[in-house]
Structure formats: C-alpha cells, structure tokens
C-alpha cells in the first residue's frame, strides 16, 4: 500500500521558492518571493521557519500564485470554484443584475431544499 506524501507548509513554500528560482534561472531572495506571493517578508519568514501559519485570507492570496493544494497542506477547506467565479465578476454587474442573480439563487435554493425536505434559514437584518 502506498501513502501519499504531504509536505509541511514550510516545505511547500521552500519547494515553490526553489521552483521560482529554477524558472528564473537565478537565486531569489525572500523579499522577492514575499512580493511575488503578495505578503510581507517578516510574515513569510515566520511561515518558512514553521513558527506561524497563515490566516485563511492569506491562504487565498497565496493559492492564486501557488495553486489550490495549499488548502490541503494546511487542512483548510477548498473554496467553491463557482462561488469564487461569482465573487470575481460581482463588481462588474449592475445593481439590477445583482438583484436578479440573487433572486434566482434564492429561488433555486428554495426549490432544492423543498425537494430534500429542508428549509432555508431566515435572512438576518443587516
């Protein structure tokens, strides 16, 4: 029986730093790697030393550069790709399109929950 090797977060970062170095054909400083990832260098140093773990928001930023396997390594749930796509396009939708999309989503959710015997939770006032 085979077991799947899962690197630690520190090892994963080091592997990706080395991959970036191979891709660029020269050594890459932690400052450059931190900038590439969109994080501050001191935070990257803490992660690479294993002294800290990233927040879920930081993981989302890093996953955009390094890939979704980071969620598995850190044992975080992977985000839903459909929800991510909607989140990306949301700022470009008109208010009318947003209301229509929301109403359609609520309608579909209600239909699916009714067919499964569930009810949708009441909406909280904001």
Residue pairs with C-beta under 8 A, 6 or more apart in sequence:
6 72
6 73
7 15
7 73
8 50
8 73
9 47
9 50
9 53
9 54
9 70
9 73
9 74
10 47
10 48
10 49
10 50
12 66
12 69
12 70
12 73
13 44
13 47
13 48
14 48
16 66
17 28
17 30
17 33
20 28
20 33
20 36
21 27
21 28
28 36
30 41
30 44
30 45
30 48
31 41
33 44
34 40
34 41
34 43
34 44
36 65
37 44
37 61
37 62
37 65
37 66
38 61
38 62
38 64
38 65
39 54
39 58
39 61
39 62
43 52
43 54
43 58
46 52
47 53
47 54
53 74
54 62
54 74
56 76
59 70
59 71
59 74
59 76
60 79
62 70
63 70
63 71
68 78
70 76
71 77
71 78
71 79
72 78
86 101
90 98
93 101
106 120
109 120
110 120
113 119
113 120
